[in-house]
Amino acid sequence: MDNGASSYRRFREGDDEGIVQIVRDYKDGLILYLREYVASIHTAEELAEDTFFRLMIKKPNFSGKSSFKSWLYAIGRHIAIDYVRKNARQVQVSPEEQDAGLRRNAGSEPAYPEEEADLERTYLKKEQKLQLHEAMKKLSPDYRQILWLSYFEELSNEEIAVVMKKNSRQIRNLLYRAKMSLRSVLEKEGFDYEDFG
């Protein structure tokens, strides 16, 4: 049983320090993972809070069939998908209107807030991982998601399958295609893909 599972079990048995430990251990990674769905660090923070709130209020049963981390990320992913679906129905703003709004609001809140940059730098400590992260931004959302879970969260294929709600074969195929796409991006930018393996 991993530390997250142990902390969650303690929380369900009445020890509030268990949920505090879970938030402390998983918050940053969950926020950055969820940001891949919503492209806003502030929205990702809210979705992470919703994920932890769901644990606190509903106290879903953790069966232990996967790692606690993959189970938690699957809950967060579900919340993010619901958020995206709900907000897709809202009126879309054109890129020109967004740019005009950013120019009007210049100085009030930057398009890429400093706190988001700090969170990324803290979480993605090595220069190589920063380069990899930048290259991944050029990939499709599914590719970014699976590579994020594999490279940065270091989840196994089985754990990724739980998070992404796919079978092992689909994960192997998707991961292979994502790596080939990443290789192409890195090579175009002058990096040797083998250095990132």
MARMIVO-944950 format. One record per residue (C-alpha): residue number from 1; x, y, z. Coordinates in steps of 0.5 Angstrom, whole numbers, plus 2048, in hexadecimal, padded with zeros to 3 digits. Each point is the difference from the previous one (the first is absolute). Layout:
N
<seq:NUM; c1:X; c2:Y; c3:Z> .
...
This chain:
197
<seq:1; c1:800; c2:800; c3:800> .
<seq:2; c1:803; c2:807; c3:7FE> .
<seq:3; c1:800; c2:806; c3:804> .
<seq:4; c1:7FA; c2:803; c3:7FD> .
<seq:5; c1:7FC; c2:7FA; c3:801> .
<seq:6; c1:802; c2:800; c3:808> .
<seq:7; c1:7FF; c2:807; c3:801> .
<seq:8; c1:7F9; c2:7FF; c3:7FC> .
<seq:9; c1:7FE; c2:7FA; c3:805> .
<seq:10; c1:802; c2:804; c3:806> .
<seq:11; c1:7FC; c2:806; c3:7FE> .
<seq:12; c1:7FA; c2:7FB; c3:7FE> .
<seq:13; c1:801; c2:7FE; c3:807> .
<seq:14; c1:7FF; c2:807; c3:803> .
<seq:15; c1:807; c2:803; c3:800> .
<seq:16; c1:800; c2:806; c3:7FC> .
<seq:17; c1:808; c2:801; c3:800> .
<seq:18; c1:7FF; c2:7FA; c3:7FB> .
<seq:19; c1:7FD; c2:805; c3:7FB> .
<seq:20; c1:804; c2:805; c3:801> .
<seq:21; c1:806; c2:7FC; c3:7FE> .
<seq:22; c1:7FD; c2:7FE; c3:7FA> .
<seq:23; c1:7FF; c2:807; c3:7FE> .
<seq:24; c1:807; c2:801; c3:802> .
<seq:25; c1:803; c2:7FA; c3:7FC> .
<seq:26; c1:7FB; c2:801; c3:7F9> .
<seq:27; c1:7FE; c2:807; c3:800> .
<seq:28; c1:806; c2:803; c3:7FB> .
<seq:29; c1:800; c2:7FA; c3:7FB> .
<seq:30; c1:7F8; c2:7FF; c3:800> .
<seq:31; c1:800; c2:808; c3:7FE> .
<seq:32; c1:805; c2:7FF; c3:7FB> .
<seq:33; c1:7FC; c2:7FA; c3:7FD> .
<seq:34; c1:7FA; c2:803; c3:800> .
<seq:35; c1:802; c2:806; c3:7FD> .
<seq:36; c1:801; c2:7FC; c3:7F9> .
<seq:37; c1:7F9; c2:800; c3:800> .
<seq:38; c1:7FE; c2:807; c3:801> .
<seq:39; c1:806; c2:804; c3:7FE> .
<seq:40; c1:7FF; c2:804; c3:806> .
<seq:41; c1:804; c2:7FF; c3:807> .
<seq:42; c1:7FB; c2:804; c3:804> .
<seq:43; c1:7FA; c2:7FB; c3:7FD> .
<seq:44; c1:805; c2:7FA; c3:801> .
<seq:45; c1:801; c2:802; c3:807> .
<seq:46; c1:7F8; c2:801; c3:801> .
<seq:47; c1:7FF; c2:7F9; c3:7FD> .
<seq:48; c1:806; c2:7FD; c3:805> .
<seq:49; c1:7FC; c2:803; c3:806> .
<seq:50; c1:7FA; c2:7FD; c3:7FD> .
<seq:51; c1:803; c2:7F9; c3:800> .
<seq:52; c1:803; c2:801; c3:807> .
<seq:53; c1:7F9; c2:802; c3:802> .
<seq:54; c1:7FC; c2:7FA; c3:7FD> .
<seq:55; c1:805; c2:7FC; c3:804> .
<seq:56; c1:7FE; c2:804; c3:806> .
<seq:57; c1:7F9; c2:800; c3:7FF> .
<seq:58; c1:7FE; c2:7F9; c3:7FD> .
<seq:59; c1:806; c2:7FC; c3:802> .
<seq:60; c1:800; c2:7FB; c3:7FA> .
<seq:61; c1:802; c2:7F9; c3:801> .
<seq:62; c1:807; c2:7FF; c3:7FE> .
<seq:63; c1:801; c2:7F9; c3:7FE> .
<seq:64; c1:807; c2:7FF; c3:800> .
<seq:65; c1:800; c2:7FD; c3:7F9> .
<seq:66; c1:804; c2:806; c3:7FD> .
<seq:67; c1:805; c2:805; c3:804> .
<seq:68; c1:7FD; c2:805; c3:804> .
<seq:69; c1:803; c2:806; c3:7FB> .
<seq:70; c1:7FD; c2:7FD; c3:7FA> .
<seq:71; c1:7F9; c2:7FF; c3:803> .
<seq:72; c1:801; c2:807; c3:803> .
<seq:73; c1:802; c2:803; c3:7F9> .
<seq:74; c1:7FA; c2:7FC; c3:7FD> .
<seq:75; c1:7FB; c2:804; c3:804> .
<seq:76; c1:803; c2:806; c3:7FE> .
<seq:77; c1:800; c2:7FE; c3:7F9> .
<seq:78; c1:7F8; c2:7FF; c3:801> .
<seq:79; c1:7FF; c2:807; c3:803> .
<seq:80; c1:804; c2:803; c3:7FB> .
<seq:81; c1:7FD; c2:7FD; c3:7FA> .
<seq:82; c1:7F9; c2:802; c3:803> .
<seq:83; c1:802; c2:807; c3:801> .
<seq:84; c1:803; c2:800; c3:7F8> .
<seq:85; c1:7F9; c2:7FD; c3:7FE> .
<seq:86; c1:7FC; c2:805; c3:804> .
<seq:87; c1:804; c2:806; c3:7FE> .
<seq:88; c1:800; c2:7FE; c3:7F9> .
<seq:89; c1:7F9; c2:802; c3:7FF> .
<seq:90; c1:802; c2:807; c3:802> .
<seq:91; c1:801; c2:806; c3:7FB> .
<seq:92; c1:807; c2:7FF; c3:7FD> .
<seq:93; c1:804; c2:806; c3:7FF> .
<seq:94; c1:804; c2:801; c3:7FA> .
<seq:95; c1:808; c2:801; c3:801> .
<seq:96; c1:7FF; c2:807; c3:7FD> .
<seq:97; c1:7FB; c2:802; c3:806> .
<seq:98; c1:805; c2:7FC; c3:805> .
<seq:99; c1:806; c2:804; c3:7FD> .
<seq:100; c1:7FC; c2:807; c3:801> .
<seq:101; c1:7FE; c2:7FE; c3:807> .
<seq:102; c1:807; c2:7FE; c3:802> .
<seq:103; c1:803; c2:807; c3:7FD> .
<seq:104; c1:7FA; c2:804; c3:804> .
<seq:105; c1:802; c2:7FC; c3:806> .
<seq:106; c1:807; c2:801; c3:800> .
<seq:107; c1:804; c2:800; c3:806> .
<seq:108; c1:7FA; c2:7FD; c3:804> .
<seq:109; c1:801; c2:7F9; c3:7FF> .
<seq:110; c1:805; c2:7FD; c3:7FB> .
<seq:111; c1:7FE; c2:7FB; c3:7FB> .
<seq:112; c1:805; c2:7FB; c3:803> .
<seq:113; c1:800; c2:802; c3:808> .
<seq:114; c1:807; c2:7FF; c3:804> .
<seq:115; c1:7FD; c2:7FC; c3:805> .
<seq:116; c1:7FF; c2:7FA; c3:7FA> .
<seq:117; c1:807; c2:801; c3:7FE> .
<seq:118; c1:802; c2:7FF; c3:807> .
<seq:119; c1:7FC; c2:7FA; c3:801> .
<seq:120; c1:803; c2:7FD; c3:7F9> .
<seq:121; c1:807; c2:802; c3:802> .
<seq:122; c1:7FF; c2:7FD; c3:807> .
<seq:123; c1:7FD; c2:7F9; c3:7FE> .
<seq:124; c1:804; c2:7FF; c3:7F9> .
<seq:125; c1:807; c2:801; c3:803> .
<seq:126; c1:805; c2:7FE; c3:7FB> .
<seq:127; c1:801; c2:804; c3:7FA> .
<seq:128; c1:7FF; c2:7F9; c3:7FC> .
<seq:129; c1:7F9; c2:800; c3:802> .
<seq:130; c1:7FF; c2:807; c3:7FF> .
<seq:131; c1:802; c2:7FF; c3:7F9> .
<seq:132; c1:7FB; c2:7FA; c3:7FF> .
<seq:133; c1:7FB; c2:804; c3:803> .
<seq:134; c1:800; c2:805; c3:7FB> .
<seq:135; c1:801; c2:7FB; c3:7FA> .
<seq:136; c1:7F9; c2:7FD; c3:803> .
<seq:137; c1:7FC; c2:806; c3:7FF> .
<seq:138; c1:801; c2:7FF; c3:7F9> .
<seq:139; c1:7FC; c2:7F9; c3:800> .
<seq:140; c1:7F9; c2:7FE; c3:800> .
<seq:141; c1:7FC; c2:800; c3:807> .
<seq:142; c1:800; c2:7F8; c3:800> .
<seq:143; c1:808; c2:800; c3:7FF> .
<seq:144; c1:801; c2:805; c3:805> .
<seq:145; c1:7FC; c2:7FD; c3:805> .
<seq:146; c1:803; c2:7F9; c3:7FF> .
<seq:147; c1:807; c2:803; c3:800> .
<seq:148; c1:7FF; c2:804; c3:806> .
<seq:149; c1:7FE; c2:7FA; c3:804> .
<seq:150; c1:805; c2:7FC; c3:7FE> .
<seq:151; c1:806; c2:805; c3:800> .
<seq:152; c1:7FE; c2:805; c3:806> .
<seq:153; c1:7FC; c2:7FC; c3:804> .
<seq:154; c1:804; c2:7F9; c3:7FF> .
<seq:155; c1:7F9; c2:7FC; c3:800> .
<seq:156; c1:801; c2:7F9; c3:7FD> .
<seq:157; c1:7FC; c2:7FE; c3:7F9> .
<seq:158; c1:7FB; c2:7FD; c3:805> .
<seq:159; c1:7FF; c2:806; c3:804> .
<seq:160; c1:7FF; c2:804; c3:7FA> .
<seq:161; c1:7FB; c2:7FC; c3:7FD> .
<seq:162; c1:7FC; c2:801; c3:807> .
<seq:163; c1:800; c2:807; c3:7FF> .
<seq:164; c1:7FF; c2:801; c3:7F9> .
<seq:165; c1:7FA; c2:7FA; c3:800> .
<seq:166; c1:804; c2:7FC; c3:7FB> .
<seq:167; c1:802; c2:7F9; c3:7FF> .
<seq:168; c1:807; c2:7FE; c3:800> .
<seq:169; c1:801; c2:7FF; c3:7F9> .
<seq:170; c1:7FD; c2:807; c3:7FE> .
<seq:171; c1:805; c2:803; c3:805> .
<seq:172; c1:806; c2:7FD; c3:7FD> .
<seq:173; c1:7FE; c2:802; c3:7F9> .
<seq:174; c1:7FE; c2:807; c3:802> .
<seq:175; c1:807; c2:800; c3:804> .
<seq:176; c1:804; c2:7FE; c3:7FA> .
<seq:177; c1:7FC; c2:805; c3:7FC> .
<seq:178; c1:801; c2:806; c3:805> .
<seq:179; c1:808; c2:7FE; c3:800> .
<seq:180; c1:801; c2:800; c3:7F9> .
<seq:181; c1:7FC; c2:807; c3:7FF> .
<seq:182; c1:804; c2:802; c3:806> .
<seq:183; c1:807; c2:7FE; c3:7FC> .
<seq:184; c1:7FE; c2:803; c3:7FA> .
<seq:185; c1:7FF; c2:807; c3:804> .
<seq:186; c1:806; c2:7FF; c3:804> .
<seq:187; c1:804; c2:7FF; c3:7F9> .
<seq:188; c1:7FD; c2:806; c3:7FD> .
<seq:189; c1:802; c2:804; c3:806> .
<seq:190; c1:807; c2:7FD; c3:7FF> .
<seq:191; c1:800; c2:7FC; c3:806> .
<seq:192; c1:802; c2:7F8; c3:800> .
<seq:193; c1:7FA; c2:7FC; c3:803> .
<seq:194; c1:804; c2:7FB; c3:803> .
<seq:195; c1:803; c2:805; c3:805> .
<seq:196; c1:7F9; c2:800; c3:802> .
<seq:197; c1:7FE; c2:7F9; c3:801> .
